[in-house]
Amino acid sequence: MNDEYRVLLPPWLVAIRREEESQFKQSVISYVAKGRPEYKVTSVKGSYAICRRNR
């Protein structure tokens, strides 16, 4: 069963999006993986990373 979660991204990480889009995706994945290793980032909407958690 998959559950969907939203992870609020810090302002410094959202600022990277404006500067380097290619680095942004990897930065979000790394940020989420540090705090929630069981989450997988599926997309980013605004200041939130939309994640799935596999059980």
Secondary structure, DSSP 8 states (H G I E B T S, - for coil): -EEEEEEE--HHHHHHHHH-HHHHHHHHHHHHHHH-TTEEEEEEETTEEEEEEE-
